[in-house]
């Protein structure tokens, strides 16, 4: 069994709207469930951090049927992401908006932009982006190296 290299993130957090689903109540984007299952199979905690009430985001996650290790609803993502960074160490945040990137940078996390919704624009200067969740594993390996 492979062990996690120190350069790999110790957790992966996802935004919800525009990243996992187009909007609350919508079906998940293609490939999301499989990508998350692959991360969890590698024993990487997978977490939702969404700008929504705890009750609202918990209901959304349950509706999706995707298993996450934790779900956080909040008014401001950066404090939650910073707490996760303090708890786990190096982490990765996947989101769609410039505010998601700013929150990741502010919490000292790596960031991948999900450009999976048709109206999402590439963030100027973003280091890594996916247009489909089928690309996540390859981008993850390109960012962090090694086999997982």
C-alpha positions as CSV (number, residue, x, y, z in Angstrom):
1,X,0.0,0.0,0.0
2,X,1.3,3.5,-0.9
3,X,1.7,6.0,1.9
4,X,0.9,9.7,1.6
5,X,3.9,11.7,0.7
6,X,4.4,14.9,2.7
7,X,3.9,17.0,-0.4
8,X,0.3,15.7,-0.9
9,X,-2.6,17.4,0.8
10,X,-3.9,15.8,4.0
11,X,-7.5,16.8,3.1
12,X,-9.5,18.1,0.2
13,X,-12.3,20.5,0.6
14,X,-15.0,21.3,-1.9
15,X,-17.2,24.3,-2.5
16,X,-20.8,23.2,-3.3
17,X,-22.7,25.6,-5.7
18,X,-21.0,25.9,-9.0
19,X,-18.4,23.2,-8.1
20,X,-20.3,20.0,-7.1
21,X,-23.7,21.1,-8.4
22,X,-24.8,24.0,-10.6
23,X,-27.2,25.3,-8.0
24,X,-28.8,23.9,-4.8
25,X,-31.4,21.2,-5.7
26,X,-29.6,20.3,-9.0
27,X,-28.0,17.0,-9.8
28,X,-24.3,16.8,-9.2
29,X,-21.9,17.4,-12.1
30,X,-20.8,14.3,-14.0
31,X,-17.8,12.6,-12.5
32,X,-18.0,14.3,-9.1
33,X,-19.1,11.2,-7.2
34,X,-16.3,9.0,-8.8
35,X,-13.6,11.6,-8.1
36,X,-14.6,12.0,-4.5
37,X,-14.8,8.2,-4.1
38,X,-11.2,7.9,-5.4
39,X,-9.9,10.5,-2.9
40,X,-11.7,8.8,0.0
41,X,-10.4,5.4,-1.1
42,X,-6.9,6.9,-0.7
43,X,-7.8,7.8,2.9
44,X,-7.8,11.5,2.1
45,X,-10.6,13.2,4.1
46,X,-13.0,14.9,1.8
47,X,-15.0,17.9,3.2
48,X,-17.6,20.3,2.0
49,X,-17.2,24.0,2.9
50,X,-20.1,26.1,1.6
51,X,-21.4,29.6,2.1
52,X,-24.8,28.3,3.3
53,X,-26.5,27.4,6.5
54,X,-25.4,24.2,8.1
55,X,-28.9,22.8,7.8
56,X,-29.2,23.8,4.1
57,X,-25.8,22.3,3.0
58,X,-26.3,19.2,5.1
59,X,-29.6,18.5,3.4
60,X,-28.0,19.1,0.0
61,X,-25.1,16.7,0.7
62,X,-27.6,14.1,1.9
63,X,-29.7,14.6,-1.2
64,X,-26.7,14.0,-3.4
65,X,-25.9,10.6,-1.9
66,X,-22.2,11.4,-2.0
67,X,-20.3,10.4,1.2
68,X,-18.1,13.2,2.7
69,X,-16.1,13.1,5.9
70,X,-17.4,16.5,7.1
71,X,-19.8,19.2,6.0
72,X,-19.5,22.9,7.0
73,X,-22.0,25.6,6.3
74,X,-20.8,29.1,7.0
75,X,-21.0,32.8,6.2
76,X,-17.3,33.0,5.6
77,X,-15.2,30.2,4.3
78,X,-11.7,31.4,5.2
79,X,-12.0,30.8,9.0
80,X,-13.3,27.2,8.4
81,X,-10.6,26.5,5.8
82,X,-8.0,27.9,8.3
83,X,-9.3,25.6,11.0
84,X,-9.1,22.6,8.7
85,X,-5.5,23.7,7.8
86,X,-4.6,23.8,11.5
87,X,-6.2,20.4,12.1
88,X,-4.9,18.4,9.1
89,X,-2.0,20.4,7.8
90,X,-1.6,20.9,4.0
91,X,-4.9,21.0,2.2
92,X,-6.5,21.6,-1.2
93,X,-9.7,23.6,-1.8
94,X,-11.7,23.1,-5.0
95,X,-14.0,25.9,-6.0
96,X,-15.3,27.9,-8.9
97,X,-15.1,31.6,-8.0
98,X,-12.4,34.1,-7.4
99,X,-13.6,34.4,-3.7
100,X,-13.0,30.6,-3.4
101,X,-9.4,31.2,-4.6
102,X,-8.9,34.1,-2.2
103,X,-10.3,32.0,0.7
104,X,-7.9,29.2,-0.1
105,X,-4.9,31.5,-0.4
106,X,-5.9,33.2,2.9
107,X,-6.0,29.8,4.6
108,X,-2.7,28.7,3.1
109,X,-4.3,26.0,0.9
110,X,-3.6,24.9,-2.6
111,X,-6.5,25.6,-5.0
112,X,-8.0,24.1,-8.1
113,X,-10.6,26.0,-10.0
114,X,-13.6,23.9,-11.1
115,X,-14.8,25.4,-14.5
116,X,-17.5,22.8,-14.8
117,X,-20.5,25.1,-15.0
118,X,-21.1,26.6,-18.4
119,X,-21.0,30.2,-17.2
120,X,-17.8,29.9,-15.0
121,X,-14.9,32.0,-16.2
122,X,-11.3,31.1,-15.8
123,X,-9.8,33.1,-12.9
124,X,-6.9,35.2,-14.2
125,X,-3.6,33.8,-12.9
126,X,-5.1,30.6,-11.4
127,X,-2.5,27.9,-11.3
128,X,-4.7,24.8,-11.8
129,X,-8.2,24.3,-13.2
130,X,-10.4,21.4,-14.3
131,X,-13.2,21.6,-16.9
132,X,-14.5,18.1,-15.9
133,X,-14.1,16.0,-12.8
134,X,-12.6,13.3,-15.0
135,X,-9.5,15.6,-15.1
136,X,-9.2,15.9,-11.3
137,X,-6.9,12.9,-10.7
138,X,-4.4,14.0,-13.5
139,X,-4.4,17.6,-12.2
140,X,-3.9,16.3,-8.6
141,X,-0.9,14.2,-9.7
142,X,0.5,17.1,-11.7
143,X,0.3,19.4,-8.7
144,X,1.5,17.0,-6.1
145,X,3.5,14.3,-8.0
146,X,3.9,10.7,-7.3
147,X,1.4,7.9,-7.6
148,X,-1.6,7.9,-5.3
